[in-house]
Amino acid sequence: MSSQNSGVALVTGASSGIGLVTAQALVKAGYRVFGTSRKPVVGPQGITMLVCDVTDEASVQAMIAEIITQTGRIDLVVNNAGVGLLGGAEESSIAQAQRLFDVNVFGVARIVNAVLPVMRAQKSGRIINMSSILGLIPSPFNAFYASTKHAIEGYSESLDHEVRAFGIRVVLVEPGVTRTSFEENLTRADKPLPVYASERARSEILMRKWVEDGDAPQVVADTVIKAAKAKKPNLRYTAGKQSGQVRALRRYLPERVIDGILRKFNGFPA
């Protein structure tokens, strides 16, 4: 397809933040763009917003069916919808952790399972799954969130091998800390314990500072465009300087050194 008609793109979680900026960038790149949100919203010009709850199989299937009804195809999917969870691992109930995985991991799988038959039939397609710098490293008081992103890394890499023969590629975009609304998609542990209170509060202050100093969402959007347009895509694309540095450190430094760096970075004693 020409640069003026790059195909049909779907961006989940496109009502704000990285998802919205990414959807707008895809419009500029020539895609016909559909975005999703959990509640009805009116999108910016060029973005058709559809209601979709990624934890609901029927909602996902209905959304994909609507895009096919309108366009007959889906060329690109950006799985961006997700939520955060701040708190110590012991401070979250298993039910809360399961809800997080239902959005961040199984929500991605529901979208992928719904779109793969479409892409196989057209013998082409690209799926971009939004990972995170926390898919590369641990993060105190983000244990379950980091776990969902580590899961997305393994899922995506495995899936790419399974579907490549059908003309479909699955790639990961790994943002660093990004300047978005901190409270927007963040929940807090439902069983807070006094023993963790002071360290948790300090970690939240650090996180807020990292967000304030983080990359603009456009950095991630530009990386998505690069991953979408590449004729022979890489499996992973780091988005921003911080993410690239962390990937290099993780690859080349011994685990003991990485452990020390992470503890110092998070203000923990050695």
Secondary structure, DSSP 8 states (H G I E B T S, - for coil): --TT--EEEEESS-SSHHHHHHHHHHHHTTEEEEEEESS-----TTEEEEE--TT-HHHHHHHHHHHHHHHS---EEEE----EEEB-GGGS-HHHHHHHHHHHTHHHHHHHHHHHHHHHHHT-EEEEEE--GGGTS--TTBHHHHHHHHHHHHHHHHHHHHHGGGTEEEEEEEE-SB-S-TTTTEEE-SS--GGGHHHHHHHHHHHHHHHHTSB-HHHHHHHHHHHHH-SS--SEEEESHHHHHHHHHHHHS-HHHHHHHHHHHTT---
